[in-house]
């Protein structure tokens, strides 16, 4: 019979390995917790598969043929490899070395990624992090192709086929320069509407946002003098003007030149969450990274 992998039972390799070590059907059967007839039957199948007697009876046991001796190293290596494959994946943060890719807006970059990196570099210094912009229309394909491992989103923007976990609930505050004429007392609704505002819009062309939705509900509106696509420029613009900006509280600048106040109107906040694909759902390293990201976002 011509050897064929499709007809070779891998359990036969365990029997062959035991026979090579024990040189006895009886001792091999004991080692494998099988009966002697069962091991004898497996030996017959092995002989058919390899077209060789494999073992010759002798006064003090069984003597392996040259073919059996040639097979011995490969059989042991195959069994070791199979055993390795069946072991659960292990992850050691201190020795891990790979790249973790996540998609985030510039808001999430400052509010979530910065504290995450601070902790990661202490606990898993060998893991590199790559941050790319969120592209909603390409998100699912990026996950499926392994181009990103995790995305920082909101529940409303998370595709339904992804796993997700809430990180925190965000609220809005008002920022203005510390020596602004209106910085010494809480802003009234009239003054809030009269002042010129900076609006952050990711499209960079909108002059309407969640603050305007809140004002419209009470029959008011504000003046927007500047619309930008990034939060990064806000402190600089506020420092050289009398404009104000409504921003997520985690982006409120801690510098002495900036004053932070509660807005005089209730503005609906949002929930920040992380999302990932089934492809990485059970991976120990990815699970550890997600847990660390959740932990650091709670502390921020």
PLY file of the C-alpha trace (Angstrom):
ply
format ascii 1.0
element vertex 300
property float x
property float y
property float z
element edge 299
property int vertex1
property int vertex2
end_header
0.00 0.00 0.00
1.31 3.46 -0.90
1.61 5.71 2.20
-1.11 8.39 2.26
-1.48 11.11 4.90
-5.25 11.00 4.45
-5.36 7.42 5.79
-2.76 7.85 8.54
-4.31 8.13 12.01
-2.10 10.39 14.10
-2.79 8.13 17.07
-0.77 5.52 15.22
2.26 7.78 15.52
1.85 7.78 19.31
1.80 3.98 19.20
4.88 3.88 16.98
6.69 6.25 19.36
5.79 4.06 22.35
6.92 0.90 20.55
10.22 2.54 19.59
10.83 3.45 23.24
9.54 0.28 24.92
10.47 -2.38 22.29
7.50 -4.37 23.62
3.81 -4.50 22.68
2.90 -5.22 26.30
4.86 -2.31 27.76
3.68 0.03 24.98
0.07 -0.95 25.74
0.57 -0.15 29.44
2.13 3.21 28.63
-0.74 4.10 26.28
-3.45 2.73 28.61
-4.57 0.37 25.86
-4.97 -3.40 25.62
-2.27 -5.55 24.06
-4.55 -6.61 21.16
-5.32 -2.98 20.41
-1.62 -2.10 20.16
-0.98 -5.22 18.04
-3.75 -4.07 15.68
-2.20 -0.61 15.45
1.19 -2.13 14.66
-0.40 -4.03 11.79
-1.85 -0.76 10.43
1.52 0.97 10.84
3.20 -1.79 8.82
0.61 -1.32 6.08
1.04 2.46 6.05
4.84 2.39 5.90
5.11 -0.83 3.86
7.71 -2.13 6.28
7.70 -4.64 9.19
9.03 -1.88 11.46
9.78 -4.34 14.29
11.23 -7.83 14.28
10.59 -10.24 17.16
13.74 -11.18 19.11
14.43 -13.16 22.32
14.59 -10.00 24.45
11.87 -7.94 22.82
11.29 -6.28 19.47
14.08 -4.96 17.29
13.25 -1.94 15.12
14.03 -2.17 11.44
16.22 0.40 9.74
13.06 2.11 8.44
11.66 2.37 11.98
14.93 3.86 13.23
14.82 6.42 10.42
11.26 7.35 11.35
11.96 7.77 15.08
13.30 11.40 15.14
10.57 12.67 12.79
7.81 10.95 14.78
8.98 12.48 18.07
9.21 15.94 16.47
5.70 15.65 14.99
4.26 14.63 18.36
6.06 17.52 20.09
4.73 19.96 17.50
1.19 18.65 17.89
1.46 18.95 21.66
2.64 22.55 21.26
-0.30 23.32 18.97
-2.74 22.01 21.56
-1.31 24.08 24.41
-3.22 27.28 25.26
-1.61 30.45 23.95
0.54 32.18 26.55
1.25 35.86 26.95
3.92 37.54 29.05
3.64 41.36 28.91
7.25 41.90 30.00
8.69 39.84 27.14
6.04 40.45 24.46
7.22 42.12 21.25
4.70 43.01 18.55
2.73 45.94 17.12
-0.76 46.82 18.36
-2.76 48.91 15.88
-5.76 50.98 16.90
-7.97 53.52 15.16
-8.78 56.74 17.01
-9.83 60.34 16.54
-7.57 63.09 17.86
-9.96 63.38 20.84
-9.48 59.70 21.70
-5.77 60.02 21.07
-5.44 62.52 23.90
-8.23 61.30 26.19
-7.63 57.54 25.92
-4.37 56.67 24.16
-2.07 58.95 26.17
-2.85 57.41 29.60
-2.87 53.95 27.99
0.65 54.44 26.59
1.94 55.68 29.94
0.89 52.42 31.60
1.83 50.18 28.65
5.45 51.35 28.54
5.86 50.28 32.16
4.06 46.94 31.99
4.84 45.81 28.43
7.77 47.86 27.11
8.27 45.70 24.01
4.81 46.31 22.54
4.68 49.03 19.90
1.47 50.98 19.28
0.39 52.30 15.90
-2.50 54.78 15.82
-4.37 55.52 12.60
-7.43 57.71 11.91
-10.91 56.23 12.18
-12.36 55.60 8.72
-15.98 54.51 9.31
-16.56 53.30 5.75
-13.47 51.06 5.85
-13.66 49.91 9.47
-15.11 46.43 8.95
-12.71 45.63 6.11
-9.73 46.87 8.15
-10.67 44.56 11.01
-11.20 41.56 8.73
-7.87 42.15 6.96
-5.98 42.50 10.24
-5.03 46.12 9.54
-6.37 47.26 12.92
-6.79 45.45 16.23
-9.06 47.89 18.06
-11.05 51.05 17.40
-12.08 53.79 19.81
-15.64 54.69 18.88
-19.05 55.51 20.33
-21.88 52.95 20.58
-23.78 54.68 17.77
-20.83 54.41 15.37
-19.88 50.82 16.23
-20.83 48.23 13.55
-23.13 45.57 14.94
-20.84 42.68 14.04
-18.04 43.87 16.33
-17.44 43.18 20.00
-17.50 46.33 22.14
-17.07 47.56 25.69
-17.92 50.91 27.25
-14.95 52.90 28.53
-16.63 55.93 30.11
-19.33 58.59 29.74
-18.12 62.02 28.67
-19.60 65.46 29.42
-18.97 68.90 27.92
-17.35 71.95 29.52
-16.60 75.45 28.36
-13.02 76.69 27.82
-11.84 80.31 27.66
-8.61 82.08 28.39
-7.85 82.64 32.07
-7.72 86.45 31.73
-10.83 86.56 29.56
-13.25 89.31 30.71
-15.86 86.64 31.48
-13.55 84.19 33.24
-14.13 85.47 36.76
-17.79 84.44 37.07
-20.00 81.68 35.65
-21.27 82.42 32.17
-24.92 83.38 31.91
-26.91 81.97 29.02
-27.18 85.44 27.49
-23.44 86.01 27.67
-22.72 82.47 26.45
-24.81 83.10 23.33
-23.35 86.56 22.77
-19.72 85.44 22.79
-18.05 84.14 19.66
-17.44 80.37 19.68
-14.98 77.91 18.19
-16.60 74.71 16.94
-14.71 71.48 16.37
-16.18 69.57 13.45
-14.38 66.56 11.99
-15.67 67.56 8.56
-14.16 71.00 9.04
-17.10 72.71 7.33
-20.03 72.50 9.74
-21.30 75.38 11.86
-23.67 73.29 13.95
-22.99 70.82 16.75
-24.41 69.28 19.93
-24.23 72.65 21.70
-26.45 74.17 19.02
-28.90 71.29 19.45
-29.07 72.06 23.19
-29.55 75.80 22.59
-32.25 75.20 19.98
-34.27 73.25 22.56
-34.48 76.39 24.71
-35.03 78.71 21.76
-31.52 80.18 21.68
-28.54 80.20 19.35
-24.86 81.12 19.53
-22.30 82.81 17.28
-19.71 80.50 15.73
-16.72 82.38 14.39
-14.39 79.48 13.67
-14.92 75.85 12.68
-11.90 73.54 12.84
-11.40 69.82 12.33
-9.12 69.22 15.32
-9.12 69.95 19.05
-5.36 70.47 19.05
-5.47 74.12 17.99
-8.05 75.25 20.55
-5.74 76.43 23.38
-3.70 78.51 20.94
-6.72 80.20 19.39
-8.33 80.84 22.78
-5.08 82.38 24.05
-5.06 85.06 21.34
-8.79 85.89 21.22
-11.88 86.38 23.33
-13.55 83.36 21.76
-14.76 80.42 23.84
-15.13 76.72 23.05
-17.32 73.90 24.30
-15.26 70.71 24.50
-15.36 67.23 26.06
-14.16 67.51 29.66
-11.19 65.16 29.12
-9.79 67.62 26.61
-10.11 70.63 28.89
-6.64 72.10 29.15
-5.00 71.97 32.56
-2.68 74.87 31.77
-2.84 77.98 33.93
-3.71 80.18 30.96
-7.03 78.42 30.41
-10.23 78.69 32.46
-12.74 75.82 32.50
-16.42 76.36 33.35
-19.66 74.44 33.14
-21.81 75.65 30.22
-25.06 77.47 31.15
-27.14 75.00 29.14
-27.46 71.22 29.49
-25.51 69.63 26.64
-25.96 65.94 25.93
-22.66 64.10 26.36
-21.51 60.88 24.74
-20.16 57.45 25.58
-16.68 56.40 24.50
-16.20 52.71 23.82
-13.71 50.33 22.28
-14.55 47.81 19.55
-12.74 44.76 18.20
-13.27 41.88 15.80
-14.02 38.23 16.53
-10.63 37.50 14.92
-8.80 38.78 18.03
-11.53 38.19 20.61
-9.89 35.20 22.33
-6.24 36.11 21.90
-4.59 36.44 25.37
-2.38 39.36 24.33
-5.28 41.29 22.84
-7.43 40.54 25.89
-4.69 41.89 28.15
-4.34 45.07 26.07
-8.08 45.67 26.08
-8.21 45.23 29.84
-5.32 47.68 30.31
-6.99 50.23 28.03
-10.22 49.93 30.01
-8.32 50.26 33.29
-6.42 53.40 32.24
-9.52 55.05 30.78
-11.24 54.65 34.15
-8.38 56.39 35.91
-8.04 59.33 33.54
0 1
1 2
2 3
3 4
4 5
5 6
6 7
7 8
8 9
9 10
10 11
11 12
12 13
13 14
14 15
15 16
16 17
17 18
18 19
19 20
20 21
21 22
22 23
23 24
24 25
25 26
26 27
27 28
28 29
29 30
30 31
31 32
32 33
33 34
34 35
35 36
36 37
37 38
38 39
39 40
40 41
41 42
42 43
43 44
44 45
45 46
46 47
47 48
48 49
49 50
50 51
51 52
52 53
53 54
54 55
55 56
56 57
57 58
58 59
59 60
60 61
61 62
62 63
63 64
64 65
65 66
66 67
67 68
68 69
69 70
70 71
71 72
72 73
73 74
74 75
75 76
76 77
77 78
78 79
79 80
80 81
81 82
82 83
83 84
84 85
85 86
86 87
87 88
88 89
89 90
90 91
91 92
92 93
93 94
94 95
95 96
96 97
97 98
98 99
99 100
100 101
101 102
102 103
103 104
104 105
105 106
106 107
107 108
108 109
109 110
110 111
111 112
112 113
113 114
114 115
115 116
116 117
117 118
118 119
119 120
120 121
121 122
122 123
123 124
124 125
125 126
126 127
127 128
128 129
129 130
130 131
131 132
132 133
133 134
134 135
135 136
136 137
137 138
138 139
139 140
140 141
141 142
142 143
143 144
144 145
145 146
146 147
147 148
148 149
149 150
150 151
151 152
152 153
153 154
154 155
155 156
156 157
157 158
158 159
159 160
160 161
161 162
162 163
163 164
164 165
165 166
166 167
167 168
168 169
169 170
170 171
171 172
172 173
173 174
174 175
175 176
176 177
177 178
178 179
179 180
180 181
181 182
182 183
183 184
184 185
185 186
186 187
187 188
188 189
189 190
190 191
191 192
192 193
193 194
194 195
195 196
196 197
197 198
198 199
199 200
200 201
201 202
202 203
203 204
204 205
205 206
206 207
207 208
208 209
209 210
210 211
211 212
212 213
213 214
214 215
215 216
216 217
217 218
218 219
219 220
220 221
221 222
222 223
223 224
224 225
225 226
226 227
227 228
228 229
229 230
230 231
231 232
232 233
233 234
234 235
235 236
236 237
237 238
238 239
239 240
240 241
241 242
242 243
243 244
244 245
245 246
246 247
247 248
248 249
249 250
250 251
251 252
252 253
253 254
254 255
255 256
256 257
257 258
258 259
259 260
260 261
261 262
262 263
263 264
264 265
265 266
266 267
267 268
268 269
269 270
270 271
271 272
272 273
273 274
274 275
275 276
276 277
277 278
278 279
279 280
280 281
281 282
282 283
283 284
284 285
285 286
286 287
287 288
288 289
289 290
290 291
291 292
292 293
293 294
294 295
295 296
296 297
297 298
298 299
